[in-house]
Amino acid sequence: MEIKRGKYTLKSDRWCFWVEEEYEFYDKKTDKTKVLTRNASGYYADIEQLANGLVDHLIGESDATSMRKLLEDIKGVKQKVAKMTYNKLSQITEEQISE
């Protein structure tokens, strides 16, 4: 599975789920900007573990300087992950289910 959502791509194979993130890299040697990908999560056995891991990862990137700001960031991250998970499930077609 490979579902792109903005700069993030939700991927899976038979054994695990993970999220990759696109980012821009400026190469001084060629004087060009390249779009590269990096792992934005760990590797998880199921989608629920991935969602929890992604929440932890995104919260860890918070620049909060107060508890109130941290709580707002946590709420926003949980909503973002829930939306990503919902979008993944909503893209499943009846043909895929019957396979």
N, C-alpha and C positions, 0 to 999 in steps of 0.2 A: 504494500500500500504506500502511496505517496500523495499527500494532500497538501497543497501549498496554500498558505494564508499569510499575505503580506510578506514580510521578510523571513517568516518561519515556514518550515516544511515538516509535517508530521509523517514519519516513516515507520514501516514495520516489515519484518520478515516472519518466517515461521516461528521464531523463538523470542523475539523481543520488539519493543516499541522504543522510539527515540525521536528527538526533535533536532533538526539542523537549522542554523540561522545564517542568512546571507549577510555579508559585510563588505565594505569597500576597502581595498588595500592599494595604497599608492606605491608603485614600483619606481624608485629613483633611477634605476638603470635604464629603463625603457621610457621613463617620463609619462607613464600611463597609469590609469586607475583600473584595477581589476576587481571583479566581483568574485569573492571566494565564499566558501561555506565552512562552518565550524559546528561542532556538536554543542547544542545549547542545553542538553540534559544528559543524564546518564542513560544506561540501557536498562529497561524494565520489562518484566515478564508480562504485565498486563496494562491496560490503558489507565486504570485507576491509580496504579503505582506511578505511572508516568505523570499523570496530572498532579499528584502530590509532590513528586520530585520537581516538577516544573514550577509549582507554587513556591517551594523552598528556594529554588534558584533565582526566580524573579524577585522575591522578597529580599534575598541577600544583596541584590543590586540597588536596593532603595537608598536614596540619599537623605532619608529622614533625619531631622535634628530634634524631633519631639515625638512623644508617644502618640499624640493625636495624628501627626503626619504618617507615622508608621502604620497605624490602624487604617487610615484612608488608603495607603498603598496596598496593604494586605487585602482589603475589600476589592480594590480595583483589579489586583492580580487574580483573585479567585473568580471574579466575574469574567475576566479575559480567558482564563483556562476553561471555565464552564462553557463559554461560547465556542471555543475551539473544539472541545469535546462534542458538543451538540452538533456543530457543523460537520464533524467527521461522521457522526452517526446518521445525520440527515442526508448525507450523500450516498448512502447505501441504497442500491436499487433492488427491485424484486428479483431481477435476473441473478444478481450476486448472491442473494439469499438462497435461491433454489439450486445453486451450483454445488 
